[in-house]
Amino acid sequence: MVDRTLVSDQADNAQRLGALERELAALRSEAEQGRLILASATDYAIFTIDDAGLVTSWNTGAERLLRFRESEIIGRDGRILFTPEDRAKGAPELEISTALASGRAENERWHVRKDGSRFWGSGLVMRLQHGVPGLLKIMRDETERRHADELRKLLIGELDHRVKNMLAMVRSVADQTLENVDSLAAFKTAFTSRLFALAGAHDLLTRETWVSADLQRLARSVLQSWIEDGRVVVSGQSVRVGPKQALALSMALNELATNAAKYGALSRPGGRVDLAWRCEDGVCEIRWKERGGPPVSPPRRQGFGMRILNRALAMELERPVALNFDRAGLSCVISVTLTPGDQPS
């Protein structure tokens, strides 16, 4: 006769065993899924350390970012990922103690790869859950973002500096123009001309991201209408000048052209101007020469234009400016020192 109690116990045991096997299979599946997730997160370095800071696990992203293979790093002190400066300040210990005390510690700092190269790492350190000892570290390379932030701050500061300089320059031009005109109409004409010269130079520099400006384009921008009429001829090799020089030269050429139109070669139909330059040994000599105008004599007083040429231009370019009031026509020689990157090839 079959013992029904024994059969029932065997059936219950079989059911419990089956349930345990299914739970174990589910846990294995979850563990494998977790492993695959960690392995797939290649943009993130994800690893664990114990309370002493020794590395206990290492994902593919950590291997890619930090360049240690898992077999090389497991069991080693995670402090090797910190810069010597941060290690000296006790940053690793502070990060561990903060995470253990509060459950998490955010971090943004320079880190060190296996080859000694540095990157800006942004991430989080968290205490492991469910009573599991140790800490989980998640980190991402944010070096490009940091460089972009630094460049943005630099550009904002530079823009602020240039705007203030430009406003100061415009105010000076306005004040000096007012001192040397007899009517509002004359002020409007002179002031507008000078602003257009500055605007043209700014436009050229903006297109070149304020690195430098081509001297040919600069001259043609200021003297365009006279060049189209054949009254001004521009010749010279291709050369670039810095932002400070470009602004100063645009003002100088505008003043020379304005003076020539009022009193010099451009005030008569047959008059003409030759603008040419030669560059040798890092210095460009720019020559403005007028011919065919009325007889020239030195001015009785220095207007704003003459002050720009005689003093302001020489100060900005840090080179002498030579003005010659020859009876046959005004000539002006401007010297510009080129930086190594601006010199013609």
JOZIJO-V463027 format. One record per backbone hydrogen bond with DSSP energy under -1.0 kcal/mol. NH is the residue of the N-H (numbers start at 1). CO is the residue of the C=O. E is the energy in kcal/mol with one decimal. If there is no record, write none. Layout:
nh->{NH:NH}
co->{CO:CO}
e->{E:E}
//
This chain:
nh->{7:8:9:10:11:12:13:14:15:16:17:18:19:20:21:22:23:24:25:26:27:28:29:30:31:32:33:34:35:36:37:38:39:40:41:42:44:45:47:48:49:50:53:55:56:57:59:63:64:65:66:67:72:73:74:75:76:78:80:81:82:87:88:89:90:91:94:95:96:97:98:99:100:101:102:103:105:107:109:111:112:113:114:116:119:121:122:123:124:125:126:127:128:132:135:136:137:138:139:140:142:146:147:148:149:150:151:152:153:154:155:156:157:158:159:160:161:162:163:164:165:166:167:168:169:170:171:172:173:174:175:176:177:178:179:180:187:188:189:190:191:192:193:194:195:196:197:198:199:200:201:202:203:204:205:206:207:208:209:210:211:213:215:218:219:220:221:222:223:227:228:229:230:231:232:233:235:240:241:246:247:248:249:250:251:252:253:254:255:256:257:258:259:260:261:262:263:264:267:268:271:272:273:274:275:276:277:278:280:283:284:285:286:287:288:289:290:291:296:307:308:309:310:311:312:313:315:316:317:318:322:324:326:329:331:332:333:334:336:338:342:343}
co->{3:4:5:6:7:8:9:10:11:12:13:14:15:16:17:18:19:20:21:22:23:24:25:26:27:28:29:30:31:32:33:34:35:36:37:40:41:139:137:57:135:54:50:76:48:48:46:59:60:61:62:63:69:69:70:55:73:53:77:78:79:83:84:85:87:86:90:91:92:93:94:95:96:97:98:99:125:123:121:119:81:117:66:113:111:109:140:107:138:105:136:103:134:129:49:126:47:124:45:122:120:142:143:144:145:146:147:148:149:150:151:152:153:154:155:156:157:158:159:160:161:162:163:164:165:166:167:168:169:170:171:172:173:174:175:177:183:184:185:186:187:188:189:190:191:192:193:194:195:196:197:198:199:200:201:202:203:204:206:205:208:241:239:214:215:216:217:218:219:223:224:225:227:226:226:273:275:342:213:242:243:244:245:246:247:248:249:250:251:252:253:254:255:256:257:258:259:259:264:265:268:291:231:289:233:287:235:285:283:280:336:278:334:276:332:274:330:272:327:303:304:305:306:307:307:308:311:312:313:314:333:331:324:326:324:288:322:286:284:282:339:339}
e->{-1.9:-2.4:-2.4:-2.4:-2.2:-2.4:-2.8:-2.2:-2.2:-2.7:-2.8:-2.4:-2.5:-2.8:-2.5:-2.3:-2.5:-2.8:-2.4:-2.4:-2.7:-2.6:-2.4:-2.8:-2.9:-2.6:-2.7:-2.9:-2.5:-2.6:-2.4:-2.6:-2.5:-2.0:-1.3:-2.5:-1.4:-3.0:-2.1:-1.0:-2.3:-2.3:-2.1:-2.8:-3.1:-1.2:-1.6:-1.8:-2.4:-2.7:-2.7:-1.2:-1.1:-1.3:-2.1:-3.0:-2.6:-3.0:-1.6:-1.6:-1.9:-2.5:-2.3:-1.3:-1.1:-2.7:-2.1:-2.3:-2.2:-2.7:-2.3:-2.1:-2.4:-2.0:-2.8:-1.8:-2.2:-2.1:-1.9:-2.9:-2.3:-2.9:-2.0:-1.5:-1.6:-2.5:-2.4:-2.7:-2.5:-2.0:-2.9:-2.0:-2.0:-1.6:-3.1:-3.4:-3.4:-2.8:-2.1:-1.7:-3.3:-2.3:-2.6:-2.4:-2.5:-2.6:-2.6:-2.4:-2.3:-2.3:-2.8:-2.4:-2.3:-2.5:-3.0:-2.5:-2.1:-2.6:-2.8:-2.1:-2.2:-2.9:-2.7:-2.3:-2.4:-2.8:-2.4:-2.2:-2.7:-2.7:-2.9:-2.8:-2.4:-2.3:-1.4:-1.2:-2.1:-2.8:-2.1:-2.5:-3.1:-2.3:-1.9:-2.0:-2.3:-2.4:-1.8:-2.1:-2.9:-2.5:-1.9:-2.5:-2.5:-2.0:-2.4:-2.7:-1.9:-1.1:-1.7:-4.0:-1.5:-2.5:-2.7:-2.4:-2.6:-2.4:-2.2:-1.8:-2.5:-2.3:-2.5:-1.3:-1.3:-2.1:-1.3:-2.6:-2.5:-1.4:-2.7:-2.7:-2.2:-1.8:-2.9:-2.2:-1.9:-2.2:-2.9:-1.9:-2.3:-2.6:-2.4:-2.5:-2.6:-2.3:-2.2:-1.7:-3.0:-1.1:-1.9:-1.2:-1.5:-2.9:-2.7:-2.7:-3.1:-2.2:-1.0:-1.5:-2.4:-1.6:-3.1:-2.9:-3.5:-3.6:-3.0:-2.2:-2.3:-2.4:-1.4:-2.0:-2.3:-2.0:-3.0:-2.3:-1.9:-3.4:-2.3:-2.6:-2.7:-1.1:-2.5:-3.0:-1.6:-1.6:-2.1:-2.5:-2.6:-2.9:-2.6:-3.0:-1.4:-1.0}
//
